[in-house]
Amino acid sequence: MNNLIYKANILIEALPYIQKLSGKTVVIKYGGNAMVDEEIRKTIMQDITLLKYVGVNPVVVHGGGPKINETLDIMNIESEFHNGLRITNKDAIDVVQMVLAGSINKDIVAQLNCLGGKAIGLCGKDGNLIQAEKKVNMDNVDLGYVGEIKGIDSKLIEFLAQDEYIPVIAPIGTDSNGQSYNINADTAAGEIAAALKAEKLIFLTDIDGIYLDPQDESSLFSVISIPEIYELMDKGIISGGMIPKALGCIKAIQQGVNRTHILNGTIPHPILLEIFTDKGIGTMVTKGGYDNGL
């Protein structure tokens, strides 16, 4: 009986958060190491499906770095990165598009559908969803077919998400000539969340969040402000692959997203633990630090 009461209390704890988020859009960036472990992957798919069933409108934007790396290795195409962005030559963009918009996207759709969701796979080329152009790097490094987002046409996403569907989006953009570009998934998630005016944007990564000292687990920020993020970037504490996530959080908040979160996606049920519990996990980013919102 005590175990049953404990379970009931968990549901009651979640009630105000479910009420707050009902009918709202939550954008989830899913990728990297959160995709590797099959059991963890299943719990994340369960989290997303549950969100839909309790009245939240989840939108999934996914990456696929490990699978892309594996496929490039098989094809003897070297993987190079600069400031967390993949340098994408002509051969690599074909592979990136094939892996992201093909196998990974459809695998996620199938997993959600098997759990009772109604997922639909899209990429940024569908409906001119992600309009892009070649990214100009300030360090004079040619990133190849890496794109910079020029616009998001969110009408299709809104139509699907506000109905019974779960949009699953691969971050491949296109320019006015139809050229495909590899868009960093963190950047794409931030831009899509901003265009949708989402209630929340959640980044699933392989660490617990943002640390003042990456070597000190006790230095995790549970809440951090935009000015603090810029300060940590200037000091080099936020670096590498965390930079696009941090910038995605900032862009989304500045354009109307209420909350952004960076979570460890390698633990079971990270989404539910963050948004449906009082304590939460990971790092929440706000405009100016802690406030009393849900």
ABEGO torsion letter per residue (X at the ends): XAAAAAAAAAAAAAAAAAAAABGBBBBBBBEEAAAABAAAAAAAAAAAAAAAAAGBBBBBBBBGAAAAAAAAAAAGBBBBBBGGBBBBBAAAAAAAAAAAABAAAAAAAAAAAAAGBBBBBBBAABGGABBBBBBBBAAGBBAEBBBBBABBBAAAAAAAAABABBBBBBBBBBBAAGBBBBBBAAAAAAAAAAAAGBABBBBBBABAEBBABAABAAABBABBBAAAAAAAAAAGABBEAAAAAAAAAAAAAAAGBABBBBBBAABBGAAAAAAABAAEBEBBBBAAEBBABX
